[in-house]
Amino acid sequence: MSAPTLRSGTLGTADIAFFVISAAAPLTVMAGVAPVALMLGGIGAPVGYLLAGITLAVFAVGFTTMSRHARSDGAFYAYITRGFGIPVGIAAALIAMLGYNGMEIGVYGLLGSATADTSHALWGLDVPWLPVSLLGLALIWYGGFRSIDFGAKVLGVLLVAETGILVLLAGGVLLEGGASAGLSLGSFSPGNVLVPGMAAVLACAFAAFTGFESTVIYRREARNPERTVPRATYIAVAFLGLFYAFIVWTVIQAFGEEKVVQAAADDPGGLFFSAITTYVGAWAADLMHILIVTSVLASLLAFHNAINRYGLALAEEGVLPAALGRVHPRHRSPYVAGAAQTVLGAVVVIGFAAAGADPYAQLLLWVNTPGMIGLMVLQLLAAVAVFLFFRKIPHGEGALRTVVAPLVAAVLLAGAIGLVSYNVELFTGASTGVNVVLVSLVPGTFLLGLLLARRLKRRRPEVYASFAAEPAHAPEGTPQPASSTSVTR
């Protein structure tokens, strides 16, 4: 009797899009980060989100083209292996684990602090953050333990709720005509966009898209992955870019272009709550408080599922312990990888709590930042890998998809990484020494991956040789890639 595997043909385009958009946590990003973008870049901030979206859409062109030729479950690291060779691919796999774990585990601090803030704002209760975070760990473990379609349904409901409250805010502002005499498009004029603070806005904007590329992780569980994965990727990028820009613009209209920057500076955490109270009602502000907590939970579940599938893939590769590759016979979930990730999260959360760290300023920001930079570095490597891969094989893809888009994306992503690294104090609020350590974790992990590759090649050559190999049998109806198995050893 064969061992159970992930349930194939389960997820449609909408399901995958729910996973990746939920990972970005639109409501939390808007209410928590957009006011900072307004403070730094002024009323031109909406354009920053559009520019980030355009950059990632260009990246998605080559990325989704590659998905038709590389069917390994390793997603990022499989693509990077095809372009750069096995050593860099193994290093990329470690960065992926750092990135996704960092993006998820840090958010448990946000869950604790957001729940405490909501309890205090609505009921006057002072709730300690650590029990909330530990309860969140248990809930997310259970969500990952259940079947993938269960997770998709949960995320669908939560995502509709969190985007719905923002649409309600926007509708109220538009119906009232904003704070000034009519709505204005001044945010999009060159004079308000070409300002010194726009670089910092772009850094915030790129961070708001983190996790959109995880569509390809669900390839094995997707219905007709040749169509659903690219569609879900484009939908996620387009939705996030347009939605972020639209919501930030409507909040500018809510306060007026002359007053919004000062309002954001006076009370950044309360900007969105003040706007929805004015234009919709106090009840909507109370609901927004609750939905921020559910938004954080949705983000945690989405990242948890992505991490589990990376862990499963690396266990099947032989790089991680084989036990992590077990799939639950009933739910068809990578339940051992999920349990291991939950334990890791608990260790980090409890460790920060024992050190007396702040759940937001330290657990969230310090753990998230290297995770975010790691995922952006993976995007850059993947963009270059697409170009290199299509130089090696015969193919029928056009130059726009295999040359122009990957190289343009690589240049833009390199600039984005530079902006984020230069403005890293915006994301950490930490000293220079702490920031150097946090940023150095990514190149340090990359170097560790190269050393691991060397060790595998010497001691376990069969594991090394088969790393990120194409599956022996593609799902029915999947076209065979052209000579895509050639990798630099």
N, C-alpha and C positions, 0 to 999 in steps of 0.2 A: 504494500500500500504506500503510495507516494505521500510525501509530506505536504501539508496544506500550504497554499500560496495566497498572495493578495488576490482579492476578488476582481477579476478583469471585467471590463465592459460595464462598470457601475456608474461612473461620473460623466455627466454631460458638460457642455460648455458653461452653462450657468453655475453648475456645482463647483467646477474648478475656479471660475471667476470669484465665487463667494469665498473660497479659501484664501485666494491671494489678496483680494480687496480687504477682507477682514483682518489679515495680517497687518495691513497698513494702519488699521484703526482710525478711519476718517474722522470720527467725532473727537476722539482724544487728540489727534493731530491738530484739528482746527481750534478747539477750545484751549488746548495747552500750548501750542507752538505758534500758531498764526499771529497772536498778539505780539510775540517777540519779533516776528518777521516785519510787522507793521512798525514797530519801534525802530528797527534797524534800517529799513528801506523805504519807509514812508508809504504813500498811497500807491506806489508802483508795485507793491508786493505781489498782486495777483499775476503779474507778468512773469515773476520768478517761477511760479508753479507751472505756467504754460511752457516756459523754456525748458524746465526739467522734464516735463512730459514729452516734449518734442524730442529731446535728446534720447530718452529711453525708448521712444517709438522707433527712432532710427536704429538703436541697438536691437530692438525686437525684430527688425527685418532680417538681419543676418542670423540672429538667435533662432528664430522659428524656421528659417530655411535649413539650418543645421539639424534641427530636430527631425527632419525627414531622412537624414542620412546617418544619424547616430541614435540607436535605440536602447543603449545601455541605460539602466535605472540610475546611474550616477549623476545624471543631469550635468551640472556645471563641471564637475571634475572629469566626466567622460568626454565632454566637448574639448576641454583644455588638453586632455591626454591626446585626443586626435590631432590637435594642432601643434602642441609643443613637445609631446613625448611623455613617456611614463613617469620620469622623475618629477616633472612639473605637475603632472596630473595628480600624483600622490600628495604633493605639497598643497595643491588646490583642494584636495579632499579634506585635509586637516584644517585649512582655512574655512571651508564650508562648515565644518563642525563647530569651529570657534564662532563663526558668524551667526549661525542660526541659534546656537545655544546662548550666545551673548544677547541676541535680540529677544529671546524668550525669557531667560532667567532674570534679567534685570527688570523686566516688566512686572514680576511678582512684587517688587518694591512699589511700583506704581499702583498695583491692585490694592496693596495695603493702605497706602496714603490716600488714594482716591476714595476708597470705602470709608476711611476715617473722616475725610473731609465731608463726604455726603451725609454720613450719620450725624455729624455735628451741625451741618447746615440745615438739615431737615428736622431732626429730632432733638438736637442739643446733646447728643450722646458722644462721649469720648471713647472711641473704640481703639484698642491697641492694634497696631498694624501687623505684628508677627502672626497671631492666630489667624487673621484674615488671609495672609499670604499662604500659610500652611494649608488652610482649608481650600484655597484656590489650587494649590498643587494637587490635592486629592481630587477635586472636581475635574481638572484638566487631564489628570491621569485616566479617570474613568471615561471621559470623552474620547481620548485616544485609544482606550482599550476596546470600546465599542466599534462597530463596523464603520467604514468610511462614509457610507450613505447616511448613517446616523449623524455623523459630524457635519456633513454637508447641510442636512436639514436644520440643525441647530444654528449653524452659521448663517444660513439663509434668513432665518427669523431675526437673529440679532443684528445682521447687517441692514435689513430693511428698517428696523427700529431706529438704529443710530443715524442712518442717512435721512430717514423720515423726519426726525426732529430738526435736522439742519435745513431740510426743504421747507418745513413749517416756518422756521425763522426767516428764511429768504422770502417766502410768500408774504409774510406779514410786512416785511420791509418794502417789498415791491408794491403791495396794495396801498400802503400809506404814502408811497412816493419818497421815502427816506426822510432824513432830517433837514435837508435843504429844499430849495424850491425846484423840485424835480430831480430826476436821477442824472448822474453825470458819468461820462466815460473818461474822465481825467486821468484815471489810473493807467490808461493805456497810451497816453501821450509820451513822446520821447523825453520831454523834459522831466517827467516824473519817474521814468524808467532808468535813464542813464544818470544815476546818482551813485556816489561812493558806497552807500550801504547795500547796493544791489548784490554785491558779491556775497555778503553774509546771508541775504535772503535766499540766494541760490543754494547755499550750503544747507539752509533749513529745508528748502523745497526738495532737494535730492533725498534728504533723510526721510521725507514724508512718503516716499515711494518704496521704501525698503520692503523686500519680500515679494514684489510683483513677479519676479522671474521664476518663482517656485512652481509655475504651471507645469513645467516639464517633469517635475518630480512625480506627478500623478499619472504619467504616461501609461504605466502598466494597468492602472485601474480605470482609464478613460475609455469611453465609447468612441470608436473611430479616432484614435489619437492624432492621426495625420491632419484632421480637421479641427477637433475640439481644442487641442493644445494651442495652436497658433491663434485661433479665434479668442480663446480665453485670455491669452497674453495681450492681444490688441485691445480687447474690451477693458481689461484691468487698467492698462496704461491710459487709454482714452478717457475712461470714466474718472480716474483719479486726477489726471491733469485738468480736465475741464471742470470737474466738480470742486476741486480745491480753489481754482481761480475764481469760479462763480461765487462760492460762499464767502471768500475773503472780500471780493468786490461788494457783495451785499452788506457785509458788516461795515465797510467803509461808508456806504450810503446811509446806514443806520445812524451813524454819528455825525456824518458830514465830513467832507474832505479836509476842512480846516481844523476839525476837532478830534478826529479819530486817533491820530498819533499820540496826542496828549492823554486821551482817554485810555489808550493801551498802556502808556507809561505809568499812569496813576494806579491802574488796577488790571494788570495783564491777565491774572487768573479769573477775574470777574467780567471781562469784556463781553464774552458771548452770553453770559447769564444776564447781564444788564440789558443787552440788546433784545433778547427774547422776552424778558420781562416787560420791556417797553412796548414791543410790537405785537406780542401774542398774549402774554399774561404771566403772572407769578406761577401758576400751575405748570406752565411749560418749562419754566426754569427749574422747578422741582423735578419734573420728569427728566430734564437734561442731566441733572445731577445723577440720577439713577442709571440713565443710559450710558453715561461715561464709564461706570463700573462694568456694565455688560459689554461695552465696546472693548475694554481691556481684556475681559474674559474671552471674547471672540478672537482677539489678536493672539492671546496665549494658546488657544486651541489650534489655531491655524499654524502657528510656528511649531507647536508640539508635533502635529501630524507630519510636517515637513522634516523635522529632525529625525523622527522615528524611521522615515523612509530612507533617509541618508544612512542612518545606522544599520538598517536592514541591508542596504546595498553594499556597504563596506564589510559587513559580516559575511555576506555571500561572496565577496571578493577574497575573503581570507585575511583582510587587513585587521579587522576587529574580531573579537572572540566569536566563535560560531554560534554560541547560545543566543547572541543578539539577532541572529537570523531566523529565529523561530516565529512562526505565524500561528495565531490562535485558530484552532480547528473550526470553531463556530463563527466568530466575528470576522475572521480573516484579517486580523490586524497584527502589526509587528509588536506584539504585547510585551515581549521581553525588552526590546529596545526602548519601549515607552516607559517601562518600570525603571530601567537604568537611568533614563533621562530625568525622570521624576526624582529619583534618589540624588542625582547630581544637583538638581535644582534645590532640593531641600538642604543639602550640605552648604551650598553657597548662601542661601537665604539665612539659615541659622548662623552661619559664620559671620555674616555682616551684622546680624542682630546681636550676637555675642560681643562683637567689637564696639557696640554702641553706635553703629552707623545710621545715618538718616536714610529712610527707605527710598526717598525721592532723589535727594541731592547726591547720594553716594551709591546705593544699591542699583537704582535705575540708571543714572547717568554714567557712572563709572563702568558698569558692566555692559550697557547698551552700546557705548561709543566704539570700543574695538570691534564689537559685532557688526555695527553699521559700516565701519571702514572696511572690515573683512569682506562683506558682501559686495561693496563697491569695487574692491580690488578684483574679486571674482568676475564681476561684470566686465571689467577692463580686460582681464586675461581671456575671457570667453570671446570678446569682440575680436581680439587679435587672433585667437585660435581659429575662428571662423575663416578669416582671410587665409591663414596658413593652410588650413585643411583643404580648402578648395583649390589651392595651388598644387596639391599632391595627387588629386584624383581626377579622372575624366567625369564630367557631369554636364547636365543640360541646363543648369541654373544661369541666370543672367548676371552680367557684371555688376549691375546695381545692387543685387542682393549679396554677392560674394566678394566684391571689392570695395565699391563706393560706401555702402552703408556700414560695413564693419570698420573700415578705417576712419570714417567720419565719427562713428560712435566711439571708437577708441580715443581719438583726440579729445572729444567732448568729455568723456568719462575721466580721462587723465586730468583735465582741468577741474572737473567736479571734485575729484579726490584731493587735488591741491587746495581747493577752496575749503573743503571740510577740514583738512589737516591744519591749514593756516588759521581757521576760525574755531579750532577744537574747543577752546574755552567756552564758546557759546553752548556746547553740548555737555560739558562736564562741570563748569563752574569751579574747576580745581586749579591748584598751583601748577607752575610750569613743570616741576619735577614729576608730579602725578600724570600730567598730560603726556610727557615724554614716554613714561612707562606704558600708558594706555595705547598710544599710537604705535609704539615699538612691538606690541604683542603680535601685530599682524606680520611684519617681516620676520619676527622671531619664530612664529609658527611656520612660516614658509620655509625657513632654513631647517627647522626640525623635520619638516616633511621631506626635504631633499635628503637629509641624513637617514630617515626611515626608508626611503626608496633605495638608497645604497645598501642598507642592511638587508632589506628584502631580496635584493638582487643577488647578494652574496650567500645568504642563509636559506632563503626560500625562493629559489629561482622560478619554480612553477607558479607561485602566487604572483610574483613580479611579472612574469611573461603574460599572464592572462588578465592582468589588471585592466578594467574598463573594456573588456572584450565585448563584441557584439553578441547578443543572445543567439543560441544555436537555431532557435525556431522563432520567427516573427509571428505576431498574431495574424490571424487570417485576414487577408485583404490589405496587409501592410506591404508596400513596395519594397523591394530589396535595394539597399544603397549600393552605389557603384564603387566597388573596391575600397570601402571605407574602413577596412580592418587594419590597414597599414599604420603602425605607430612607431615612433622613434624609441628605441629601447634604451 
